[in-house]
């Protein structure tokens, strides 16, 4: 059941891989990820030799010979974890809503608020002077400005 959900999610979002902590590197996990038509971006431990089944050997050689490309995919995971940590730290990790739809909307609101906080912080840190549209700007003019920018 979970594998079907993952396949559907991967197809909807165009995922090409799964980045996991190196503690999850096992032949079983590698095979499960490949079964979902994804690439397992799991860094190998220091003492790994590249021995074992064909899939493990292929991933080990990919890790060793194209490490920069491999780690670019893997570090997307740390960016996501950092964002989740920031959201939980600022807005709490508990949801107050009872229903699934309401909880989903609450999470989306937390993400929106996080993005706004990052935007405001960037404005102050980088010394950006924001330009806000006034009511006198017509909708067509605003669209033209955005299209030409």
C-alpha positions in Angstrom: 0.0 0.0 0.0 2.7 2.5 1.0 4.7 1.6 -2.1 1.7 2.4 -4.3 1.3 5.8 -2.6 5.0 6.5 -3.1 4.8 5.6 -6.7 1.8 7.9 -7.2 3.5 10.7 -5.3 6.7 10.3 -7.3 4.8 10.3 -10.6 2.8 13.4 -9.6 5.9 15.4 -8.5 8.4 14.1 -11.0 10.7 12.7 -8.3 13.8 11.1 -9.7 15.4 10.0 -6.4 15.3 9.5 -2.7 17.9 11.0 -0.4 18.3 9.3 2.9 20.7 9.3 5.8 23.7 6.9 5.4 22.3 4.8 8.3 19.6 3.5 5.8 22.1 2.1 3.3 21.1 -1.6 3.0 20.6 -3.8 0.0 16.9 -4.1 0.9 16.4 -0.3 1.0 18.3 0.2 -2.2 16.1 -2.3 -4.0 12.9 -0.8 -2.5 13.8 2.6 -3.8 14.7 1.3 -7.3 11.4 -0.6 -7.3 9.7 2.8 -7.1 11.6 3.9 -10.2 13.7 6.3 -8.2 17.5 6.7 -7.6 18.7 6.0 -4.1 20.9 8.9 -3.1 22.3 7.4 0.2 25.9 8.3 0.9 28.1 5.3 1.7 29.8 4.8 5.0 33.6 5.4 5.2 34.4 1.7 5.5 32.3 0.6 2.4 34.3 -1.2 -0.3 31.8 -1.5 -3.1 31.3 -5.2 -2.7 28.0 -6.9 -2.9 25.0 -7.1 -5.2 25.1 -5.4 -8.6 22.8 -2.5 -7.5 25.0 -1.7 -4.5 28.2 -1.8 -6.7 26.6 0.5 -9.3 25.5 3.0 -6.6 28.9 2.8 -4.9 30.7 3.6 -8.2 28.3 6.4 -9.0 29.0 7.8 -5.5 32.8 7.5 -5.9 33.2 8.8 -9.5 30.4 11.4 -9.6 30.5 12.5 -6.0 29.6 16.2 -6.6 26.6 15.3 -8.7 25.5 12.7 -6.1 26.0 15.1 -3.2 24.0 17.8 -5.0 21.0 15.5 -5.0 21.7 14.4 -1.4 22.0 17.9 0.0 18.5 18.8 -1.2 17.5 16.6 1.8 19.4 18.7 4.3 17.8 21.9 2.9 14.4 20.4 3.4 15.2 19.3 6.9 16.6 22.8 7.8 13.3 24.4 6.5 11.2 22.0 8.6 13.3 22.7 11.6 12.9 26.5 11.2 9.2 26.1 10.8 8.9 23.9 13.9 11.1 26.2 15.9 9.2 29.4 15.0 5.6 28.1 14.9 5.7 24.9 17.0 5.6 21.3 15.9 2.0 20.6 16.9 -1.1 21.1 14.8 -4.3 22.3 16.6 -6.7 21.3 13.8 -8.6 18.0 14.1 -9.6 17.2 10.6 -7.2 16.1 7.9 -8.1 18.9 5.5 -7.8 21.5 8.3 -4.4 20.1 9.3 -3.2 20.3 5.7 -4.3 23.9 5.5 -2.7 24.7 8.8 0.6 23.3 7.6 0.3 25.3 4.4 -0.3 28.5 6.5 2.8 27.7 8.6 4.9 27.3 5.3 3.4 30.6 4.0 4.3 32.4 7.2 7.8 31.0 7.2 8.3 32.2 3.6 7.1 35.7 4.6 9.4 35.7 7.6 12.3 34.8 5.3 11.3 37.5 2.9 11.1 40.2 5.5 14.5 39.1 7.0 16.1 39.2 3.6 14.7 42.7 3.0 16.4 44.0 6.2 19.6 41.9 5.9 20.3 42.8 2.2 19.0 46.4 2.5 16.4 45.9 -0.2 13.9 48.7 -0.7 10.6 47.0 -1.5 8.2 48.6 -4.0 4.6 48.0 -3.3 1.9 48.7 -5.8 -0.7 51.3 -5.0 -4.4 51.3 -5.8 -3.7 53.8 -8.7 -1.8 51.1 -10.6 -4.2 49.4 -13.0 -4.1 45.6 -13.3 -2.9 45.8 -16.9 0.0 48.0 -16.0 1.0 45.7 -13.2 1.0 42.7 -15.5 3.1 44.6 -18.0 5.7 45.5 -15.3 6.0 41.9 -14.2 6.3 40.6 -17.8 9.1 43.1 -18.7 11.0 42.6 -15.5 
